[in-house]
């Protein structure tokens, strides 16, 4: 992709995928979890209370004492080209930064058919309405600059991940194609979907699907900055964990090999595990990464079943995925004995995976989705469940779970005429600035991005 040849511009983001070093291990976390200790205040930031948005004046979020925030990019807000900001804000990450600005790429998980929100040069399918917008945050004046569309004509862009070379990989969480049925109606799509697309930090995206990375129900990716191996999650009740070995680092469009994780002694990690359980890992090749369905079906299991036939492992709805200090952290949204969520740590160096956290009850943690790691090493989990309010939860390196933010969005006509109780709408796309000063995060519906800052040093997310 010629747009990715601007390496001098993008190199400044080489550490963004990791944001900051993390030296703490998760041994204490496992011990705390096994002992049943979930003290919510210690290592957190204290009680949450409504805080008014600096942009609208509305108390949209509940945050700890001393934190403040501003909203931007509401669905319907005009972008730099005059088009309205699309809906369904989802996965997102910082992908570049300098002393003045921070560049963020944001997904829009618009499903089915529709019209692209970008021009034809940046649109993959003329009858699809998902894609990505590029945000620029002025860190000196603490404000967002006008957003711009950079990829459209895609479907259900759920999550993805930053690359070490300064771009965003946007993943389609679907395998829809022309004529497929959605709610008993054939979709008007012109092209097959189910791909990963790359968006560089300068916004010059070429809408070319990275087909060798597989056609399945994608969720998120994380890249090892040393090996450039791409790790991929799959959001299905029966899902696999994949890795893509590129033929040429930093040039994913030039192909590679897709593989699925296999474990020694166990082939299903959805239930029946104890905190700290560890398994040796190997990998099996996926012969046909373009096979969206099993033969003569529309089951969306074409890639998964190729791995499963070779003994590969099954997870429960793998969603969030993040790299830090030689580890890959992945979230199984509905995994565990109470089906409320698991967090795994995969270590490529010794080819092992272990369970570092499992929710003991829906009251504690309920259906974690997107994940990021803070500069201080704490995990931040975006909940996507049926609980009111939805929570942004912290998980410390020594096993303490704490609420960091609550969705408090109850709107009465402003902005943009939005009315209703949106507190059940999911958090998505959490990502820290390189210096750890700002947390950027979305609430998917009605669709808005927040920049949050405050006394991070007072708790585990410093």
Number of C-alpha atoms within 10 A of each C-alpha: 16 9 15 21 12 13 13 8 16 20 16 16 25 19 19 25 31 27 24 20 14 17 11 13 11 19 13 16 22 23 16 19 22 16 11 11 13 16 13 19 15 14 21 23 24 17 15 16 15 17 20 17 18 12 12 13 11 18 17 23 21 23 26 20 15 12 15 18 21 20 22 20 24 23 20 16 18 16 19 13 12 10 14 17 23 26 21 24 34 30 32 32 29 31 33 32 25 11 8 11 18 19 23 24 30 30 33 29 26 23 20 23 25 19 15 24 25 23 14 14 13 22 26 26 23 21 22 27 28 32 33 32 25 24 26 19 20 15 17 9 9 14 16 19 15 17 22 23 27 26 32 30 29 38 33 30 33 32 31 34 31 33 29 25 26 28 31 31 22 33 32 30 27 24 23 26 19 15 14 17 13 12 8 7 9 14 19 17 22 16 16 19 27 27 26 28 27 27 27 28 28 18 21 17 25 20 23 16 21 19 19 21 28 26 28 31 26 30 30 32 30 29 24 21 20 9 11 19 18 20 25 29 29 25 25 23 16 17 27 28 23 26 22 23 19 21 13 12 15 19 14 21 18 14 16 18 16 24 26 26 21 25 21 14 9 13 15 19 17 22 16 9 17 17 20 21 12 18 17 16 19 14 20 19 18 22 13 14 20 17 20 25 18 15 10 6 10 13 11 20 23 22 27 28 19 21 24 20 9 14 19 27 24 24 26 25 25 31 28 32 28 26 24 23 14 14 17 20 23 29 29 31 28 26 26 24 17 14 20 22 28 32 25 22 22 22 17 15 8 9 13 16 22 20 21 26 25 27 23 19 14 14 9 14 24 26 24 30 30 32 28 27 27 28 23 21 23 25 21 24 28 28 27 21 22 12 16 14 20 23 28 25 24 29 25 26 24 19 26 22 28 26 24 23 22 24 23 24 22 17 18 11 10 11 14 11 9 13 14 12 14 21 22 21 24 26 30 31 31 27 28 25 24 23 12 18 17 19 19 23 26 28 26 24 19 19 20 21 25 22 24 18 17 16 15 19 12 13 16 23 23 15
